[in-house]
Amino acid sequence: MPGLPEAFNGLKIGLVTDIHHRDAQLPPFLMRAFSMLRDARPDVLVIAGDISDVNACAFQAAQALAAIAPPLGAFFVPGNHDYHVWHAGMTPQIAMAEDRFAGIEKYGIRVLRNQTVLIERNGSTLPLVGLDDLWSGFIDADAAIKGIGQGPAIIVVHNPDALPLLDSAPPSLILSGHTHGGQVVVPFAGPPIVPVRNRRHVHGLYQTGRHMLYVSNGVGYLRRIRFNCRPEVVLLTLATAGQF
């Protein structure tokens, strides 16, 4: 990341998204995913939305994620399923979502909704911006990035279609999910169904103008099928320009 303060060279960010936990207990694949994240020992943990459709399940997943205990904090941004919004234009269930977010924060995971926090390391700070969900209608990128300056930032937003709203942001690393990587990827043709307008950003790392964008496959599913599209938890290591 050009302009990254030297204090953050080597910072490890754990990213998990689209957990979609909906069982009475955490299934083995989620337990394994969370264990992999814990063993990776991230400095910061980012949960990029769609933790569950059910509050009790969301709290169960939050409790397991909180046990990772990253030294610089764990942060959550909402996804559309956290509002019970299945497509753009649906009315969000606000009371249910507010209860969910309050419950998640009881486990020490900070919920960011159009807010910026400063990650501190060795006397330096790095802005971490969390945006509300795009389909819920509550996203306000201008309010979130106001006052963060011109240095690099980490921006977390569930849906990568929010990228055009960040044109005025300083050069940043943007972390997203939502796509599930398509879940089913046909060789040489790509995924037939992806819930985004911009199908250029489905999975992986992209250079998009001044920004870098990472879109995760996520770890869960809506329908229990994946083909040629593995679930993932992600560990990103930041480096000052020229280190890699």
Buried (B, 14 or more C-beta within 10 A) or exposed (E): BEEBBEBBBEBBBBBBBBBBBBEEEBEEEBEEBBBBBBEBEBBBBBBBBBBBBBBEBBBBBBBBBBEBEBEBBBBBBBBBBBBBBEEBEBEBBEEBBEBBBEBBEEBEBBBBBBBBBEBEBEEBBBBBBBBBBBBBBBBBBEBBBEEBEEBBBBBBBBBBBBBEBBEEBBBBBBBBBBBBBBBBBEEEEEBEEBBBEEEEBBBEEBEBEEBBBBBBBBBBBBEEEBEEBEBBBBBBEBBBEEEE
